[in-house]
Amino acid sequence: MEIWINPACSKCRTALAAFDEAGIEYTVRRYLDDPPTAAELIAVLDRLGLEPWDITRVAEPIGAELGMNDWPRDAASRDRWIGALAAHPVLIQRPIITADDGTTLVGRTDDAVQDALSRAKR
């Protein structure tokens, strides 16, 4: 199990606490210190079944500075979004949890964290 976190994020801390309480082993990736490459982002997006704009925090100051709210959300713009996430990892929604079976989800809700926990217990 791998969890991409920002230690300053309360949702990340909550997810880690749930995994600790359940006794689940996991690897932490502090993605602000160890940013994912474009290829890694593409792989995560494929596993999530989402598009880059679905996991982008456009309200972050850099997102506003880049004008991301106005960027097209279409196949032709996908690489632009992925490039922005790779260049500015603070824009990535968190935590992103990848189970040992390859299933990946964004752990923003208690239900998502519980789903990840159930996968880890299998």
N, C-alpha and C positions, 0 to 999 in steps of 0.2 A: 504494500500500500504506500503510495506517495501522495503527499499533500503539499500543494503550492500555497505558500502563505506570505502574508505581510504581518509581522509580529505586532504592528500597531493596530491591526484590524480586530475588532471585537468578535466578529463572526468566525475569524480564524482561530482565535483563542478559545471560543466556545467549542468549535469542532475538535481541536486538540484535546481539550478537557474531556470531551465525551469519549474519545478514543483511549485516553489514559485511564479513565474510569472503567471502561470495558476491558482493559488489559490488552488492547490491540496494538501490535507492533506496526510501526509506520516510519517512513523516511520523510523528513521535512526538506522542502526546497524553498528557501527564501528567495523568491523569484525576482525581488528587487536587487539583490546582491548577485544572483546567478540567473540573469535573464534568459528566457527560452529563445531559441533561434526561430526563424520563420518556419523551418521544417518541423520543429517540435510543436509550434503553434498549430500548424496544419494538421498534424497527427492528432493533437488533442481535440481540435474542432471536429475532425472526422469521427472520433470516438464519442464526442458529445452529441453529434448530429446537429450542430449549430453552425452559424456563420460568425465571422469575427465581430460584426457589429452587435451580436447577441451577448458577447462577453466583454464589451467595451464600456468602461466607465466614462462616458462622454462628458459628465459633469465635472470631472477632475479639471483643474486649471489648465493643464496642457491640452486636454480635449477641447476646452472652450477656445484656447488660443489657436488651435489648429482648425477650428470651425467644424468639428466633426459632426455636429448635429445636422449640418447641411450637406454632408457627403452622401452620395448615392449609395443605396444599399442594394447592390446588384452584382451579378457575377463579374462584370467588367471592372468593378471597384474592389473586388475581394483582396487582391494583392496589395492595394494601397492601405487597406485596413490592417492586414497582417503586418505589413512593414511598419505601420505606426505602433502596433502592439509590441513588436520586437524592439523598436527604437525607444519606446517609452513604456516599460512594463508596468508602471504605476496605473496605466489604463486598463489592465487586465482585472476582470472580476475575480473575486476570491471568496473562500478558498476553492481551489480546484483539486478534487480528490480522484485519484486513479486507483482502483482496486486491483488486486493481484490478477483477477481474471480479465483485466484490460478495460473494464467498464469505467467510464469517467463521468463525473457529474460536478456541478457547481454547488458547493455546500452552503448556500446562503440561508436555507431554511432548516428547521429541526427535522422535517420529513426527509430532506435530502441527506442529512448527516445520518439519520437512522437507517436509510437505505444503504449507505456506504458501510455502516457498522454491520448490518445483516449480511452483506457480501463478504466482509472480512471474517465473519464467524463461520462461514460455510467450509 
